[in-house]
């Protein structure tokens, strides 16, 4: 089989299919459709949609993934050399501010659809509330894209209907980099920004006349009430499918469920497991332009890996002395990468050097000291300590 592309949904594109344009004005859907067509037309790529990873084993250059396609009872086993994780992310579904109880309360994605389908000429006032589902006790981190999404839609409303009033209620506007120019343009267009404190969030009620939003103005230092025809919530970004994949493939995620790179500076698209690379919103919230750059980097790292005829393993690997091992399985239970395995047929614990990460946990916990870590044996470590102490004296 040609290099496969596993897609959980029934079509390629992910969250990109729900977007209309970037803040710079680029057509996102046209780009996604063009890219999808190129992938489909490439005879060296096999696309498996509606697929679910149900099994995984192996190591760098020799992975084997078991996949169910379209719910088939007979899964497919696919051999491959590297992995690029691009599981994407989704929009947080709010439980705040009466979302789901009134059709006039929408998310920024839904507002984008509304502007594209109906425009905004029938709207007298639109209010946006930032940091919904982000920067709270459950998800303390910023979702990064919410501010630019709000400004993008606000500018689109003003372009379509200059007389429509737009209010953005925010805690902190984070228009980083060159996005600051769009914030400046929004202020010039008459979009009103009102800051609120985390301890005093806006209060939303509904009536026949519209959606009523009460907030304390940071300049006037008094409560004001805004009647809006539409309330847009800037919902945060949350990972999709990362928990299942991380459990199946034994990959690390952060507290919010996004995958972790091996090193933020030195190996930004590599994961801790060799031969596994990362890109897109599977790594964390980011703009489309940032996602494309990271995807190119991940593809380059994968090609660099695949271009090698041979793979050199690290010299720092754990080894078991089977003659003195009492098979207590302490190393099997302790290894964070689940590398030591008990071979029933041979009746001994084995450590695959291709899978070993050289962390040394198994060597530390072995009660009989029958596991050694190459180049970190006891006599080497004690000799180094003695040398340091002698030099210090």
Buried (B, 14 or more C-beta within 10 A) or exposed (E): EEBBBBBBEEEBBBBBBBBBBBBEEEEBBEBBBEBBEEEEEEEEEEBBBBBBBEEBEBBBBEBEBBBBBEEEEEBBEBEBBBBBBBBBBBBBEBEBBBBEEBEBBBBBBBBBBBBEEEBBEEBBBBBBBBBBBBBBEEBEBBBBBBBBBBBBBBBBBBEBBEEBBBBBBBBEBBBEEEBEEBBEBBEEBEBBBBBBEEEEBBEBEBEEEBBBBEBBEEEEEEEEEBEBBBBBBBBBBBBBBBEBBBEBBBBEBEEBBBBBBBEEEEBBBBBBBBBBBBBBBBBBBBBBEBBBEBBEBBBEBBEEBEEEEEBEEEEBBBBBEBEEBEEBEBBBEBBEBEBBBEEEEEEBBEBEBBBBBBBBBBBEBBEEEBBBBBEBEEEEEEEEEEEEEEEEE
